[in-house]
């Protein structure tokens, strides 16, 4: 059996997938969507990926906080990779509400 060397994702392909999903969301739900939930359970990093141990205790996240954090800046120079985590909070909620 081959050893795991990680999942390599081409960012161009990721952009294509994201564009397809956003287009689908707009076609099926319109130009804006309403999330009925706000608070959610979140598992802390890096323990969330350590499946060899017992699951970590969940923390509480808030969709409105994630959305606000993403709107703090529109400047690409101020963008941080952690913003992908906030975006993922919203995307998961959108996926669950579909």
C-alpha positions, -999 to 999 in steps of 0.1 A, spaced: 0 0 0 13 35 -9 21 58 20 0 90 23 18 120 10 -11 145 12 -39 157 -10 -27 180 -37 -53 204 -51 -47 227 -80 -60 262 -71 -72 268 -106 -94 237 -104 -105 247 -69 -116 281 -84 -135 263 -111 -154 241 -86 -161 271 -64 -174 291 -94 -196 262 -104 -211 259 -69 -217 296 -65 -234 297 -99 -256 268 -89 -264 285 -56 -275 317 -74 -296 297 -99 -314 277 -73 -316 302 -43 -312 336 -59 -287 365 -54 -288 363 -16 -293 335 8 -305 335 44 -289 312 70 -314 305 97 -287 292 121 -261 314 138 -242 293 164 -226 260 156 -202 235 172 -166 237 160 -137 213 167 -104 229 175 -73 227 153 -51 207 151 -69 181 171 -98 180 146 -74 160 122 -60 136 148 -84 107 145 -60 84 164 -72 100 197 -106 106 212 -124 135 196 -117 169 211 -143 189 230 -162 212 207 -162 249 209 -189 273 198 -186 292 166 -209 319 152 -217 324 115 -223 361 119 -188 365 134 -173 345 106 -191 367 80 -180 399 98 -144 387 100 -144 382 62 -156 417 56 -130 434 78 -109 441 47 -112 439 10 -74 445 6 -56 415 -9 -25 425 11 -44 421 44 -59 388 35 -49 359 57 -51 322 49 -71 317 81 -100 335 63 -105 302 45 -116 287 79 -142 315 83 -154 309 47 -156 272 54 -179 279 83 -203 297 60 -200 272 32 -208 243 55 -239 261 67 -249 268 31 -244 232 22 -265 220 51 -293 244 43 -296 234 7 
